[in-house]
Amino acid sequence: RNTAGSRMSQTAAVPVHFTVMSLDEDTRWLEWVTKQFESIAGEDKEIDLDEFKTALKVKESFFAERFFALFDSDGSNSISLDELLKALNLLIHGSESDKLHFLFQVYDVDGSGSIDPDELRTVLKSCLRESAISLPEEKLDDLTLALFESADKDNSGSITFEELKAELETFPEVMENLTISAANWLKPPDLEQNRRQTPRYLTRAYWHNNSRKLLFLCLYSFLNVLLFIVYMLQHAAGGLWLMLAKGCGICLDLNCTFIVVLMLRRCLTWLRATWVVRVLPLDQNILLHQIVGYAILVFSVAHTMAHIMNFIHLTQVHESYQLWEYVFTTRPGIGWVKGTASITGVVLQVLICLMVVCSSTFVRRSGHFEVFYWSHLSYIWVWALLIIHCTNFWKWFVAPGIIFLVEKLVGIAVSRMGGLYIVEVNLLPSKVTHLVIKRPPFFQFKPGDYVYINIPVIAKYEWHPFTISSAPEQQDTIWLHVRSMGQWTNRLFEYFRQSDSQAISNKRLTASLRNHRNQTKTQVMVDKMSCFSVLQCYVDGPYGTPTRQIFASEHAVLIGAGIGITPFASILQSIIYRMRKQNCPNCNYSWCETIKDNEMIFNPLQVDFIWINRDQKSFEWFVSLLTKLEMDQADEEPEGRFLEMHMYMTSALSKNDMKAIGLQMALDLLAKKEKRDSITGLRTRTQPGRPDWGKVFQKVSEEKKGKVHVFYCGSPALAKVIKAQCEHFGFNFYKENF
């Protein structure tokens, strides 16, 4: 029993939709539930309350106990297979009234036949816990009162079944499909997933929406194949293995040079402002960098193995040297620099393999970014060894290498100018550090751009990229919001958190760092408690991203997942500035004089902003900005409003889940009454669960407000889902990536 319970506790919770099933589906479902019941119940063929909680994956014991009590029809404190099937059969095949009656029984705790205010408050409090929503007791009272007053039609002081049914019918989206969030034991594997479908990469929509990238990859592949064949034929006299080695070698010359071009961030940023961006897939430079990196690994392994096989052949024919002498010594005299080709080749192979392994997603996303960072710096040694190893590599490398060196020198010079320092730090929920940095002189950037930052007190030699979250029109400072997800970001957060704890315990840190006359030391002010520290910082950038395309869009959809809102925070602020110049009504002073008149024109007819967060506290990161945007839009006439905001909280249960129906109804009612969302304080209502991307993009498509461009910043897994939907609807998709 314990083994089964442990196994079921690892099963992810999924919504089980109780809809009418065909006979075959019903039979299959019955077999599945029976099998799963036996694995949980164990030898006694009964499920007790603890096993029921484990299998149902319910956070709040109130709902587990209520469901258990209703399933346990004989009151034996355990559920048999017959009792389970009887209850589930009612929810599946029963009428809408039967399902609502089950819900009413859940809410009617004392079984009196009506729901009083105390019972409703208890249910709503459990709903809040189940959805991981934290509200003060006063707000809970307001929610209870709003729902109770709306449902209690006859003002009798209690809610009857008919009144609850009438109230639910006013929420059609709730009545579409009642669900219970249950473990997979209630839902058999979907047969649709096992059916063969046309691979996404073979669909017409995919090729249409990725035409530039695919065309470029075809040309890239063709050039590699062409060079490979030409060089193989040129060395046909040396035998098959030498032909293979030389063919791979010339491809390595090409790819080890091309990967330098993809690292020219300043040049790529400049090209984004030209017509070239419409021809070349500049927004895919990171993807191309990864593809070329894997190509280098494949060619280098093939090149090395071919040479080893050729050395084996030479030892058999000439018997002048042993294999180990060919590979690990300079005696055979192979190579144009004192016969070092074999030794440098071995070192190069080790370095390339190390770089590829340390660049894997597992390393970068598991909090070990520094491993990737430091191992990647070995590219300097790779290029140096390639020049020694290969006779002709320097001819390929000289031009892009010089440009790369110039870019690096310019970056160092720019980052060291201006005496930068941090002027304010705020520690935000979910371990996010908000840095406010003095804006360097002549520092011009576009909304959505990113910079590399170095803070010597955290790590003297490490540079890390972060999106600028402030608008370009903000002249004095630039903002960075840093989520603690690795060693460096955690050290950054802990550095300021410890400073906070030394000054004021259990309060949010607000540090003002004031520059001394010599601009070499800064003073940290923490709620009037001061200490001295040197907090210099250096900034390299800015560098462009795909989001620069937004101001050429007609209908822009901005999707931020978690801290992925940062580029869109900059964009949304900039949009407000660009819509109109900000003039003081009294003195007519303009604080946007640096914005050119032609930049004030904003092309998009419509902007849909979608922000998805896991928990409630994460909304605090930018709630003040979003509030300002709502206020600015409220002052406009309906036809002049261009921005629609959509907030989603994934920890909250959906509206048609039985454990959240009452809460979501109450939140809707209170939001209409107060004109403010109880979760975020915004006018925009926070939606529970995850977006249904099919419905979201279908609505966008039906609006027909011009060509749709979707901009996304967040987790790669969600990016794949959104990109697939964009391809289906024919939308252009841009992913923030650096």
N, C-alpha and C positions, 0 to 999 in steps of 0.2 A: 504493500500500500504506500509506504513512504517513497519507494522508488517511482511509482506511478505519479504520486503527487509532485515529486521533484521534477519529473519530466514535464508534467503539465504546467508547472510554474514557469518554465522556460518558453512556453508557447505565447506568441505575441497576441495581444488582445485585438480582435477585429470586430466590426459591426456585423451582426447576423441579421439579414433582412427577412422578416417573416411575411413571405408572399405566397400566393397560390402556386403550387408546384405540380408538374405533370406526374402521371403514375410512375413512370420510370425514375424520375427525380425523387419522388417520395419514397420509393422502395430503396433507392441508393442511400438517401439521407437516413432512413431508418436503420439500415445496416451499419452505417458509419457511427451514428450515435450509440447504438448498442455496443459496438466494438470499443468505442472510447469510454463508455460507461463502465464496462468490465475492467478496463485497464486502470481506472481511477478507484472504483469501489473495492477491488481486491477480493479476498476470499468470502467476506460476509455479504457480498452482493448488495451493499447499501452504501450510500454516500452520506457522511455526516456533515455538520456545518463547516468544520475546518477544511475538509476536502472540497466542499462546494465553493468556499471562498477562494481556495487556491485555483480551482479550475475556471471559475468565473472571472478571475482577475479583477475583482472589485476593490477599489481603494478604501471606500467608506463602508464599515461593517453594517451600518443601518440598512443599506440596500440589500446586502447579502442576506441579512437576517430576514428582511421582509420577503424577498424572493424565495428564500428557503422555506419560510412559514407557509407561503401560498402553494409551493410545490409539494410540501409535506401534508397531503390532504388528510391522512389518518392521525396526524399529531404524534407520530412515533419518534420524532427527533432524528429521523433519517429518511432519505429518499430512495425508494426502490426504482427499478427500471420502469415498471408500470406507471408509477406516479410521475416520473420525469416525462415519459412519452405522452401521458395524458395532458399534462400542462403545456408541453410544447406543441402538441397537436391542436390545442385550443388556440394558441397564438398563431399557428400557421394556417389552419383551415377554418378557424372561427370567424365570425362576422366582425365588422368594425366595432359594433357595440360590445362584443365579447372581449376584444382587446382593450377597449376603453374601461370596461368593468374591471379587468385585471389591474390596470393602472390605478383605478380608483381605490381598489383594495390595498395597493401599496401605500397610498397616501392616507387611507383611513386606518391609522395605527391601532386605535382601540376597538375597531370593528363595530362602531356605533351606527354605521350607515350614513354618516356625514363627516365632513372635514371641518374642524374648528380652527381658529387662528393659531393656537399653540401647535397643533399637528402640522399645519402648513409651514409654520416657522421652522419646526424641526426638520421637515423634509427639505426646505430651501437651504438650511444650514448644511445638511448632508450633501446637497447638490453642489454647494460651493466647494466643499472639501473634495468631492469626487472630481470636480473640474479644475482643482488647484487654483481657485480664485480666492483672494483674500480681500475682504471688505469689512469695515468697522461694523459694530453691532447696530449702530444707528441706521446704517445703510441697509442692513438685513431687515430691520423693522420696516423701512420704507418699501423694500421689495415685497415683503409679506403683505403690507397694507395695500399696495398697488394691485397685486394679484387677487387678494381677497375681495376688495371692493368691486373689482371688475367681474369676478365670478359670482359673487353673492347677489344675484339679480333681485331677489325679494327682500334683501336686507334682514334676513332672519338670524344672522349671526353664525351661520354655518353653510357649507357648500354641499349640495346634494349631488348625486350622480348626474342627474339631468343638467344641472347648472355647470358642472365640470365639462360635460360633453358639449354643451352650447358654447362654452368659453374656448374649448379646443378647436371647435369648428371655425372660429374666427382666425385661426392660424393654419391656412391650407398647407403651407410647407411642412408643418409638423405632422399633419394627418396623412401625408403622402405614403409614409411607410414607417410604422412604429418599429423600433429595434431595441435589442438589448446588447450592449457591448459584452460579448462573451468570448471565451477562449476558442481556439480552433476545434475543440471537441464538439461544438455545435454546428460546425460548417464543414462539409466534406470538401476535398480538393476540387477545384473548378475544372471541369472537363474541357472548358474552352481554352484553358492554358495549354492543354496537351495537343490541341489541334494545330496542324501545320499552317502557319501564316506566312505571307510574303515578307521576307526580310526587309526591314526599314531601308536598308541601303540599296535595295533594288526598286524602290517605288519612284514614280515619276516626280512626286512632290519633293523628295529628298534631292534628286539631281537638279531640279529647278532652283531650289533655295540654296544650294551649295555649289552653284555652277562655277563661280570664280575660284573657289578652293579646289574643286575637283579638276578643273582645267589646269591650274597651276601644278597640282600633284602629277597630272599626266605628263606635262612638260618636264617636270623634275625627274620622273621615272624614265621617260624617254631619253633624257640626256645621260642618265646613269647607265642605261642599257647600251646606248651608242658608244660611250667612252669605253665601257667594259669590252665590247666586241672588238672595237678598233685596236685596243692595246693587246688583247689576246691574239689577234691575227698578226700583230707586229712581232710577237715573241713566239711564233709557232715553232720555230726551230729549237726552242729550249725544252720542249716537251709539255705535256698536259698540265703538270703541277706548276711549272713556271708561268705558263699562260694564265692559269687561274690566279696566281699570286699577283702578277702584273695587272690583270684586269681589276682585281679588288683594290690594288694600290692606287691606280688612277682615280677610282671612285672615292677612295679615302681622301685624296688631294682635293677633290671637288667638295665633298661634304664637310671636311674639317675647315675649309675656307667659307663655305656657305653658312655654317653655323655661327661664324663671326659676324656675318652680315645681319643675321637675325638678332644679334645682341647689340646692334647699333641703335640704342633707344632714342637718342636725340635726333638722329636722322629719320627714324621711323615716325617720331612725333611730328617732325617738320613735314614729312610726306603726307601725313593725314590731312593736312590743310590744302593739299593740291589735288589735281585730277587723278593722280595715280591711285588714290584710295578707291576709285570706282573701277579700276582695272585689276589691281593686285590685291590679294587677300591680306592686307596689312593687319587686320583685326585678328588674324589667325597666327600671328607670329609665334606665340607660345606653343600652340599645337604643332606648327611646323618645326620649331626648335626641338620638341620632343621626338617627332618623327625622324628628323635628321640625326638626333642622338642615337636612336635605336638602329638607324641605318649604319652609322659609324661602328656600333658594336658588332653588327652582323658582318660587315665588310672586314673589320679588323680580325675577328675570329677566323673567318674564311681565309684571309690573307696569311695569318700566322700558321694555320694548319697546312695550307698549301706549301708554304716555305719549308715546314718541317718534313712533309712528305717528299719534297724535292731534295732536302738534305739527306734523307734516308736513301733516296735513289743515288745521290752522289757518293755516299759512303760505300754502296754496293758496287759502283762502277769503278771509281778511282782508288778507294781505300787509302786516301791520303790523310784524311782526318776522321775522327770519331764524331758521332752525332752530337755529343755534348760539347765538342769543340766548335762545331758549326753554330750552336745555339748560344753558348755562354762565354765564348772567347772571341778575340780579334785575330786569331791566327790565320783563318782562311782569307782575311783581307776583304771581306764583303762590306761594301758601303763606301761612300765618297769621303767620309771623315775618318781616316785611320782605321777603317774596317770595323766600325762600331754599329753597323746596321742591325746585327742580330741582338746585341745586348740592349740597345735602345728600343728595339722592337718588343722585347720581353717586358721591359719597364713600361712602355706605352700600353701594352695589352693589359697589364695589371691596373694601371691608372684608369684606363677607359672602363674596365669592368667595375672598378670601385666607384667611379662617378655615376654609372648607370644604376647600380644597386642602391647607392645612397640618395639617388634622385627619385626613387620609387615613392608612390603615394603613401605606402605604409610608413615610411620614414618621415616624410614631410608632414603628414596629418596626425601623427601619433605623439606630438609634443617634442619631437627631436629635430626641429628645423635646423638647429646649429650643426648637426651632423651633415645635413644636405649642404648647408652654407659653406662650411670649411672644406668639405671634400670637393665641392664644385670649384673652389679656387685653384685646384690643381690643373685647371685648363692652361694656366701660364706655363707649367712644366710640360704639358702635352704639346703645346705649340713649339716650345724651345726644342724638345726632343724630336719633333717631326722635322724641323729644319735640319737637324743633324742626321736624322735617319734617312730621309728621302732626298734624292738629288734635286728634284724639280719643285718640291713643295713651296720653297720660298718665292718662286715666280707666281704661284697662285695666291700666296698669302700677303705679299708686300703691300698691295693697294688697300684691301680691307683692314689689314693689320695697322697701317699708319692711321687710317680714319678712326679705328678703335682706340688707338693710343691717344690721339688728339681728343676724342670724346672723354676719355678717362682724365686727362690733364685738365680739360675744361671743367669737368665735374668736380675735381678736387679744388680747383681755384674758386669756383662759384660757391661750393659748400663752405669754404673757409672765409669767405667775405662777409662782412656785416656784423660780426660779433653776435651771433644768434644766442638767444636764451629763452627759457620757458617763462611765461609771465603768469600762467594760471594752470592749476591742475584740479580736476574733479574726479573723484572715484564714484563710479556709477554702478548700479546693480549688475549682477552676473559678471563681476570682475572685469569691468570695462574702464579703462583709464582715458579720460578726456584731457588731451594736452592742448593748451593754447600757446602758440609760439609767436614770438615777434616776427613779423613778416620782413624778409630780407629786402633790401633796396633793389629795385628793378626786377622783382620777382613777379612775373606774369604767368598766369595759368588759366586753363579753361575748366568749366564745371566737370567733375568726374575724374580729373587728373590725379596722379599719385606721385609721391616723393619717396626717396630713401632717406631714412633718418638714422643718425648716430648720436647716442647719448653716452659719453665716455664714462660717466659714473656708473652706468649699468653694464656696459661692455665696450672697451676702448676701441676695438677693431671691427666690431660688427655693425653692418648696415642692414636695415630691414625696411621693406616697402609697405606703405600704408596710403590709403586713399585720403585725399583732402576733403574734409566734410564741411568746410566753410565755403562761402561764395567768393568768386573773384572780386566782386564789388566791395568786399570787406577789406579795407585798405591797410589796417594796422596789424592784424594778426591772421594766422592761419590755424585751423583746427584739425586735430587728428583724434580719432576715436579708436583705441587699441583694445581689442578683445584678448584676454589672457588665455592663450591656447598652447603655449610652448614655454621653453625655458626663459628666453629673453623677455617675453611679454609678462610672464609671471614674476620675474625679478623686478620689472618696471612697476607692476602693481604693488608688490610687497614693499618696495622701497618707499613709496608714498603712504602706504597703509601703516607702516611702522612709524613714519613721521607723525601721522595722524594720532596713533595710539599713545605716543609720547606726550602729545599736547592735550587732546580731548578724547576720551574714551567713548566708543559706540556712537559717534556722530560722523556725518559725511564730511570728508576732507575738502576744504577749499583753500588752496595755497596760492598766495600772491608772491611772485618772485620779482623783486625790484632790483633793477640794475644799479650797481655802485658807479661812482664817477669813472673809474677806470674800466668798467664793463668786463671785469674779470671775475668778480664775485657777485653772487646774488643773495638777497635776503628772503627767507621763506617766512611768510606771515600766515599763521594758522589760527584763525579766530582770536586774533590779538596776542597769540602766543608765538614768539618768534625764535628761530634758530638760524644758524648760518650754514650755508652749503654752497658748493660750486656746482651749478647745473647748466653748464654749457651744452649746446646741442648743435649738430651740423645737419644741413638739409641738402640733398642732391636731387635736382629735378627742376621743374616738373616734367613728367612724362605723360604722353597722351594715351587714351584708352578708347574703346569703341563708343563710349557714351558721348563722345564729341559729335556724333551723328545726330543727336537728339534735336538740335536746333534746325536741322534740315528735314525733320519729320512732319507729317501732317497729323497723324494720330499716334502718340507715343504711349506705350504701356511700360511703366517702371515697376519692376518686381524685385523687392529686397527681402532676403531671408535672414533674420537675425541681424547681426552687425553688418550684413550686406546692404543696409540702408545708407551707409556712409556716402557713396558717390551720388546718390539721389538726394541726400540732404543738401549737398552743394548745388545740385541742379535745381531743386525746388526753390531754394533761396534766390538763385540767380534768375529764375523765371520771373519772380515777383519784381525784381529790379528791372528786368528787361521789358516788362509789361508797361511800365511807366517810370519816368524819372521821379525820384523821391525829393520833393521840394518842401521846405518848411513853410507852412501857411502864413507865418508872421513876417519873416524876413526874406522869403523866397530863396533861401540858400539851398543849393543842391549838393548832396553828398554822394552823387553818382556822376560828377562831372567828367570823370575819367572814361566813362562809357561813351563810345562814339554813337552818333545818332543812328547809323545803319545797324548797330548792334542792338538797339532798343527794340527792333522789330522781332517779334517772336512768331515763328511759322506755325507751330502745332495748333490745329483746330481743337484738339482734345488731348488731355493728359489723364491717364488712369494710373494712380499710384497704389500699388498693392504691397503691404508690409505683413510678413508672416513671422510671428514670434512663438517661441515654445511656451513662455510663461508670461505672467502679468507684469512683472517688474521690468522686463526688457523694454516695454513701451516707454519707460521713463527716460530712456536715452535721448529721445528727440521730441518728447511730448510738447515742450514749449515752442519748438519750431512749427510743429503741426498745428498747434493752437493758433499761432499767428497766421498761418496759411488759411485756416478756416475763417478767421476773422476778416482777412483781406477779401476772401471770396464772398463772404456774407454781405459785404458792402456793395458788391457788384449786382447788376441786374441779372436775372436768370440766363438771358441770352449771352451775357458777357462772362459767365463762369466757365472756365476751361478745365478746372481740376476736379477730379473725383477721387476720393480716398477710400480705400478698402482695407480694413484691419482684420487679421485672422490670428486667433490664439489656439495653437494646436493641442495644448493640454486640456482645453475645455471640450466637453462632450457635445456632440452635434444636437441640433434642436429636436430631432426625432428619436433621440435615445430616451428610453423610459426613465433613466436616472437623471436626466437634465431638462426634461420638457417643462416642468414647473418653473425652474430657474430661468430658462431662456424666455419663457412667456413673461415672467416678472420683469426681467431686464428690458424687454421690448416695451412693456407698458410704462415702466419708470422712465425710460429714455424719451418716450413721446411726451410724457408729462413734464420732465425737467429740461427737455431739449439738450440732454447731455448724457453720454455713455457713462455708466457706473464704474466700468473697469479702467478706462483711460482718462476720463474727464473730457474727452473730445465730443464734438457733436456727431461725429461719425460713429455708428454703432459697430462695436467689435463683434465679428462673426466667430462662432465656435468651430473648432476643427480645422481641417485643411480645405483649401479651395477645390472645387470641382472644375478642373482646368478646361474640360470640354465645354461646360456651360459658360464659364468666364469668357472664353475666346469666341464662343458662339454669339454671345451678347455683343462683344466688341465688333465682330464681323457684321452683325445686323445694323449697327449704328451707321455704317457707311459714311464715315467722316474723313475719308482719305486713306492713303496707303498706311498700313499699320507697321510700326517698328517696335519690337519688344526688346527691352533692355533688362538684363538680369544680373544680379550679383548675389551669390550665396553658395550653397553646397553643390558639388558636382553632380550628386545623385538627382537632386531636384532639377538641375539644369537639363539633364537628359529628357526628363518627362516634359518639361516646358518646351524644349526644342522640338520634340516629336509632335506636340500639339501645334506649334507654329508652322511646321512643315505641312501639316494636314490642312490648315486654314490659309496657307500661302502668305504668312507674315514673315517679315525679316526679323531674324533673331541675332542679338548681340550679347555676348557674355563678357562680363568684366573679368579680366584675367591678367595677372602679372606675376 
